Amino acid sequence: MCEHSLKEARTFGFKGMQYNFVVATNEVAVKLWKKCGFNIVGTLHNAFNHKEKGFVDAYIMYQWFG
């Protein structure tokens, strides 16, 4: 999904891509987005109500490829 969306964005002339809500405790997802070239550019504190951990942070992740 990540690689496909990046390819499509470039095809349509976008210069960057942002994911607005990556749950901080989802280490696999955070690692994947970083591997695909994304960086954490912001944190939404206590934005997600995790059923076991209560309220946890979410990240805004961005990649510039212009």
Residue pairs with C-beta under 8 A, 6 or more apart in sequence:
2 32
2 33
2 36
3 36
5 17
6 17
6 36
6 37
6 63
6 65
9 17
9 65
10 65
15 64
15 65
15 66
16 62
16 63
16 64
16 65
16 66
17 38
17 62
17 63
17 65
18 41
18 60
18 61
18 62
18 63
19 33
19 38
19 60
19 61
19 62
20 60
21 44
21 47
21 48
21 58
21 59
21 60
22 29
22 30
22 33
22 58
22 59
22 60
22 61
23 29
23 48
23 50
23 56
23 57
23 58
23 59
24 30
24 43
24 48
24 56
24 57
24 58
24 59
25 50
25 53
25 56
30 40
30 59
30 61
33 61
34 61
36 63
37 63
37 65
38 61
38 62
38 63
39 61
39 62
39 63
40 59
40 60
40 61
41 60
41 61
41 62
42 59
42 60
43 57
43 58
43 59
43 60
44 57
44 58
44 59
44 60
45 57
46 55
46 56
46 57
47 55
47 56
47 57
47 58
48 55
48 56
48 57
48 58
49 55
50 56
